[in-house]
Structure formats: structure tokens, C-alpha cells
Amino acid sequence: MANPFKPSAGSSPPELIGRAGSLRRIQEAVTDGPGAPGRICLFTGKRGVGKTVMLNEYEDAFLAAGWLAVGVTATSTLVPDLRRRVAALLRQQQPPARRRLTGLSLPGGVGADWENVDQPSADLRTLVTELLDALGPDRGLLVTIDEIHGGQRDQMREIASMSQHLVREDRQFALAMAGLPSSVSNLLSDHVLTFLRRADRHDLRSLAVDDVEDALRSTVEQHGRSIDAEASLAAAEATEGYPFMVQLVGHQMWRAADAEVIDLAAVSRGVAVAKRRLRELVHETALNDLSDVDREFLLAMSVDDGPSSTAEIARRMGRSSQYVNTYRGRLMAAGVIEAPARGKVDLSIPYLRETLRDLS
């Protein structure tokens, strides 16, 4: 039997858990028409929380309504990539380009040189406007941009300006973006990008363990197996409500099972492998993006078994409270830590504490 769980970055899971509110707002964006708040949308949250999955859901909803969609990642060629993709869609909607003869080649055979009369504009806003005109009043264009960040500020300004004009013109246009909290905060601090601050923002958080257990059990049963009650609870608790870990644990316990019933032994083996994969795929990537002082802050936190006092972190680092608070803010914006109470911080990615202790 094929493994139903999808522990790959951006892959849509077999069952989407705990996102009913976001899904409802997405559907309202489709049905409420031009000017609906959800037509400019922003998903943010820590790594592995399901931002790209929500972009997929957003795209699926608009495609089902007959729209066209273009999905890109915020690289250094963001705007050129969008222009190429939109121009390709425009060519599909228009009649064949008119051509004119520019030259003949003789002797030795007859040849002709032609050029297109109707060359598409290189300007992104004009291309999108022409595409929307070609689609008519009942269809539209969705643009999705993953991994947005301040490094592409100039290109995001162009996209924001275009989007603002299309919204003002009541066009059938939607823009959905996703990024880490730190990247989003950095980008939206730009005074030119104030339009994007009014996006319908979805701050994606961890899932309830009860919801995870129900989803694990239903996914297993829908694909021809069953799971013990004790095993399903252990598997759900091991995920700590972290969406990516849900898929990792599900995938590995399915592989570890020797029979049609997934028991506690299979879950235990699967969780051990899932933790190793989480370290490789999430922890190491998150830590590599941080500065030396950021990592020093985290290592000072890893001494504690639970939430840490910022005053105690400052003492361990030998730094002032003001200095430490600067890095506290950086790590919170990056989605690596959270503040459960005043003067306290905690690690927000499951099992990161164990990884940090191994590094110390």
C-alpha cells in the first residue's frame, strides 16, 4: 500500500488539519469579488507550519472558479519570471500573432524571414492588464509568491504598485504571498510597501494534539490500515502539533509497521526516524540562517527544560538586558522562539532543544 503521508516541503497533506478559518476566508476571497479583503493575502509562520501548503489551497480555490494562476518564488529574477509566465498565458488567450515578411534568402533555395507584429509588452502591469482584458469579466488571474523577503524589495515594490492599481480598477486579480515572520516584517517596514500591510494576514500556528490524533487515525484508516488507540495518541503527542512533524511521524510509522495494524512499537520506531529527519530538514536550516550571537542566545536557552527567563539568558551570556532583548526580537521575528509570558521565552520548533544541547 502506498504511503499516504507527504513529508516534503510544500506538498499538500492528505488531510489539512486546523485551518478551517483560513480556508473559509480563502473561499470568501473567491466569491466576494473585486475588493474582497482576501484578494490580497499573506501567510506567515515558522518553518514547517504549512505556509506553502496554504498557498496551494489558495490556488486550488481560484482555479476551481475558472481563474488562471501563476506561482513563483521570490528569487532575484522574481519580476522577469512573472513577466514570462504571464506573457505565456496571454499568448494562449490571443489569436496567433500576426507576422510580416522582413527578407528573402536567394539563391540556393528559397527562404523567408518573418517577425511578429504583435509583440507582448515587457511591462508586467501592462501584460497583466491585457491578460485580464482577454479573460473577460468572469475570470481572473491569481499570482502566488512564496518565500518573500526584504532582499527583493525593489521587485516587490513593482508588484505591490501593480496590485494596488488593479485593486483600484476593480479587476479580477488576486495576490497571495508567504514568508517567515522576520522576512515579512522586514519587507513590510518599507514605506513604499504600505499597501501590502493591509493584506489579509494568516499567522499560522501549531495544531491541537486532539486534532492531530484524529487526522492521523482517519488518514491511516482511509488507506487500508488501522492504528491502536495507544499508538495514535503517542504519535500525535510526538508531533507537538507541528504540521511538518505530523507528516514526518505519519510517514515513518507507516513505513515501520510490519502489519496492517500500526502498533506502539511501529510508532516508536517511526518517531525516532522522524526526529532525525526533522533535525536535518528544519533545525539545521534554521540555525544556518542565524548569526553567531543568535545561536549563542539559543544555546543559553537550551540549558532549561522549559521556558527561559530573559534576565537569566542575559546573565549566562554576560550581556546587558538591552543587548539580549535585541536578539530576542530577532529570533521571535524569525519564528524560532516565542514568548509564553512576560519576561519568558521558549523554543518554538519541536525538539530544537535537543539539537542545541548536542551542539553545546
C-alpha positions in Angstrom: 0.0 0.0 0.0 1.3 3.5 -0.9 2.3 5.6 2.0 -0.3 8.4 2.3 1.7 10.9 4.3 3.7 13.7 2.5 6.7 14.9 4.4 8.1 17.0 1.6 8.4 20.8 1.7 5.3 22.3 0.1 3.4 19.1 -0.5 -0.2 19.2 0.4 -1.0 16.6 3.1 -3.8 14.0 2.7 -5.8 15.9 5.3 -5.5 19.6 6.2 -5.7 20.0 9.9 -6.8 23.0 12.0 -7.0 25.5 9.1 -10.8 25.8 8.8 -10.8 29.5 9.5 -8.2 30.2 6.8 -10.0 28.0 4.3 -13.2 29.9 4.9 -11.6 33.2 4.3 -10.0 31.9 1.1 -13.4 30.8 -0.2 -14.8 34.3 0.7 -12.0 35.9 -1.3 -13.1 33.8 -4.3 -16.8 34.5 -4.0 -16.9 38.1 -2.7 -15.4 39.6 -5.9 -13.1 42.5 -6.6 -12.3 44.5 -3.4 -12.7 41.5 -1.1 -10.1 41.7 1.7 -8.8 38.2 0.9 -7.8 39.0 -2.6 -4.5 40.3 -1.2 -3.4 37.6 1.2 -0.3 36.9 3.3 0.6 33.6 5.1 3.3 33.7 7.7 4.7 31.5 10.4 7.7 29.5 11.4 9.4 26.9 9.2 7.3 23.7 8.7 4.0 25.3 9.8 2.4 24.9 6.3 2.7 28.3 4.5 3.3 26.8 1.1 0.5 24.3 1.6 -1.8 27.2 2.2 -0.6 28.8 -1.0 -1.6 25.6 -2.7 -5.1 25.7 -1.1 -5.5 29.3 -2.2 -4.5 28.5 -5.7 -6.8 25.5 -5.9 -9.8 27.6 -4.8 -9.3 30.1 -7.5 -8.5 27.5 -10.2 -11.8 25.8 -9.3 -13.6 29.1 -10.0 -12.1 29.2 -13.5 -9.2 31.6 -12.9 -5.7 31.3 -14.2 -2.8 31.2 -11.7 0.9 31.9 -11.8 3.1 30.7 -8.9 6.7 31.9 -8.4 9.3 32.1 -5.7 10.9 35.4 -4.6 14.3 35.0 -6.2 16.5 37.6 -7.8 14.5 37.1 -11.1 11.1 37.4 -9.5 9.6 40.1 -11.8 11.2 38.6 -15.0 9.8 35.2 -14.1 6.4 36.7 -13.6 6.6 38.5 -16.9 7.5 35.3 -18.8 4.7 33.3 -17.1 2.0 36.0 -17.7 3.2 36.5 -21.3 2.8 32.8 -21.9 -0.7 32.8 -20.6 -1.6 35.8 -22.7 -0.4 34.1 -25.9 -2.7 31.2 -25.1 -5.7 33.6 -24.8 -5.0 35.5 -28.0 -5.2 34.5 -31.7 -2.0 33.6 -33.4 0.4 36.5 -33.7 0.3 38.5 -37.0 3.6 38.3 -38.9 5.2 40.3 -41.6 7.9 39.4 -44.1 11.3 41.0 -43.4 13.5 39.4 -46.0 14.2 36.6 -48.6 17.3 34.5 -49.0 18.3 33.6 -52.6 19.9 31.7 -54.4 20.4 28.1 -53.3 16.9 27.7 -52.0 14.0 29.9 -51.1 13.9 31.1 -47.5 12.0 33.8 -45.7 12.5 35.9 -42.6 9.5 36.9 -40.5 8.8 38.9 -37.4 5.8 39.1 -35.1 3.8 42.3 -35.4 2.0 41.8 -32.0 5.0 41.6 -29.7 3.9 41.3 -26.0 4.8 44.3 -23.8 7.8 43.8 -21.4 5.9 45.8 -18.7 4.4 43.5 -16.1 1.4 45.7 -15.3 0.5 46.1 -19.0 0.9 42.3 -19.5 -1.4 41.5 -16.6 -4.0 44.1 -17.7 -4.0 42.7 -21.3 -4.5 39.2 -19.9 -7.4 40.3 -17.7 -9.0 42.0 -20.7 -8.6 38.8 -22.7 -10.2 36.7 -19.9 -13.3 38.8 -19.6 -15.3 39.9 -16.5 -15.9 36.4 -15.0 -12.4 35.1 -14.9 -9.2 36.4 -13.3 -5.6 36.0 -12.6 -4.0 34.8 -9.3 -0.3 35.4 -8.5 1.3 33.5 -5.7 4.7 34.3 -4.4 6.5 32.0 -1.9 9.4 32.9 0.4 9.1 36.6 0.2 11.8 38.6 1.9 13.3 42.1 2.1 16.2 41.2 -0.3 13.8 41.6 -3.2 12.4 44.9 -2.1 12.6 46.7 -5.4 10.8 43.9 -7.3 8.2 43.6 -4.5 7.6 47.4 -4.9 6.8 46.9 -8.6 4.4 44.0 -7.8 2.8 46.0 -4.9 2.3 49.0 -7.2 0.7 46.9 -9.9 -1.5 45.1 -7.4 -2.7 48.4 -5.9 -3.7 49.8 -9.3 -5.5 46.6 -10.3 -7.5 46.6 -7.0 -8.4 50.3 -7.5 -9.7 49.4 -11.0 -11.9 46.6 -9.6 -10.0 44.0 -11.6 -10.4 40.2 -11.2 -7.0 39.9 -9.7 -5.6 38.3 -6.5 -2.2 38.1 -4.9 -1.2 35.6 -2.2 2.3 35.6 -0.6 4.1 33.5 2.1 7.2 34.0 4.2 8.9 33.7 7.5 7.8 36.3 10.2 11.2 38.0 10.1 11.2 38.3 6.3 7.6 39.6 6.2 8.4 42.2 9.0 11.5 43.4 7.2 9.7 43.7 3.9 6.6 45.5 5.2 8.8 48.1 7.0 9.3 49.7 3.6 7.2 52.9 3.4 6.6 52.2 -0.3 5.0 48.8 0.5 2.3 50.1 2.9 -0.3 48.7 0.5 0.8 45.2 1.4 0.4 45.9 5.1 -3.4 45.8 4.5 -3.2 42.2 3.2 -5.5 39.6 4.8 -2.9 38.1 7.1 -2.9 34.5 8.3 -0.5 33.8 11.1 -0.2 30.0 11.0 0.3 28.3 14.4 0.7 24.8 15.8 -2.1 22.3 15.8 -4.1 20.9 18.7 -2.9 17.4 19.6 -6.5 16.0 19.6 -7.0 17.3 16.0 -3.7 15.7 15.0 -4.7 12.3 16.5 -8.0 12.3 14.7 -6.3 13.2 11.4 -3.6 10.5 11.8 -6.2 7.9 12.5 -8.5 8.9 9.7 -5.7 9.0 7.2 -4.5 5.6 8.2 -7.9 4.0 8.0 -8.8 5.6 4.7 -5.7 4.0 3.2 -6.4 0.4 4.3 -4.8 0.2 7.7 -5.7 0.7 11.3 -3.8 2.1 14.3 -4.1 1.3 18.0 -5.6 3.9 20.3 -2.4 4.0 22.4 -0.3 4.2 19.3 -2.3 7.1 17.7 -2.1 9.1 20.9 1.7 8.6 21.2 2.2 9.5 17.5 0.1 12.7 17.9 1.9 13.8 21.1 5.3 13.2 19.4 4.4 15.8 16.7 3.9 18.5 19.3 1.3 19.9 16.9 3.9 20.9 14.3 2.4 20.3 10.8 5.6 19.2 9.2 6.3 16.8 12.0 2.8 15.3 11.6 3.7 14.2 8.1 7.1 13.0 9.2 5.8 10.9 12.0 2.9 9.6 9.9 5.2 8.7 7.0 7.8 6.9 9.2 5.3 5.0 11.4 3.6 3.8 8.2 7.0 2.5 6.9 7.9 0.9 10.3 4.6 -1.1 10.6 5.0 -4.8 9.9 1.3 -5.5 9.6 -2.0 -3.8 8.7 -2.3 -2.6 12.3 0.1 0.2 13.3 1.1 -0.5 16.9 3.0 1.4 19.6 6.3 -0.3 18.6 5.9 0.9 15.0 5.2 4.4 16.2 8.2 4.4 18.5 10.5 3.4 15.6 8.9 5.9 13.3 9.2 8.8 15.8 12.9 8.1 16.2 13.5 8.4 12.5 11.2 11.4 12.2 13.2 13.3 14.8 16.4 12.7 12.9 14.8 13.9 9.7 13.4 17.0 11.4 16.9 17.9 12.6 18.3 17.6 9.1 15.5 19.3 7.3 14.4 22.0 9.7 16.8 22.6 12.6 20.0 22.7 10.6 18.4 25.1 8.0 17.0 27.4 10.7 20.3 27.5 12.6 22.4 28.2 9.4 20.3 31.3 8.8 21.2 32.8 12.2 24.1 34.9 13.4 26.7 33.7 15.9 25.0 35.8 18.6 21.6 34.4 17.7 22.9 30.9 18.2 24.6 31.9 21.5 21.2 33.1 22.7 19.6 29.8 21.8 22.4 27.8 23.4 21.8 29.8 26.6 18.1 28.9 26.4 18.8 25.2 25.8 20.1 24.8 29.4 16.4 25.0 30.6 13.9 22.2 30.2 11.1 24.7 29.5 10.6 28.5 29.1 13.7 30.6 29.9 13.9 33.9 31.8 15.4 36.7 29.6 17.2 38.0 32.6 18.8 34.6 33.2 19.8 34.4 29.5 21.5 37.8 29.8 23.4 36.6 32.8 24.5 33.4 31.0 25.7 35.4 28.0 27.4 38.0 30.1 25.4 40.7 28.2 23.1 43.6 29.2 19.3 43.2 29.1 19.1 45.7 26.3 21.6 43.8 24.2 19.8 40.5 24.8 16.4 42.0 24.0 17.7 42.9 20.6 18.4 39.3 19.7 15.2 38.2 21.5 13.3 40.3 18.9 15.3 38.9 16.0 14.7 35.3 17.0 11.0 35.9 17.6 10.7 37.6 14.2 12.4 34.5 12.7 9.9 32.2 14.2 12.5 30.3 16.2 11.3 31.4 19.7 8.1 32.6 21.2 7.1 34.5 24.4 4.7 32.4 26.5 4.7 35.0 29.4 6.2 38.4 30.3 10.0 38.1 30.7 10.0 34.5 29.3 10.9 32.9 26.0 10.6 29.4 24.7 11.8 27.5 21.6 9.0 27.3 19.0 10.3 24.4 16.9 9.9 20.9 18.3 13.0 19.1 19.5 15.3 22.0 18.8 16.4 22.0 22.4 17.9 18.5 22.0 19.7 19.6 18.8 21.1 22.7 20.6 22.3 20.6 23.5 24.1 18.3 21.1 25.9 21.3 19.7 26.9 22.8 23.1 
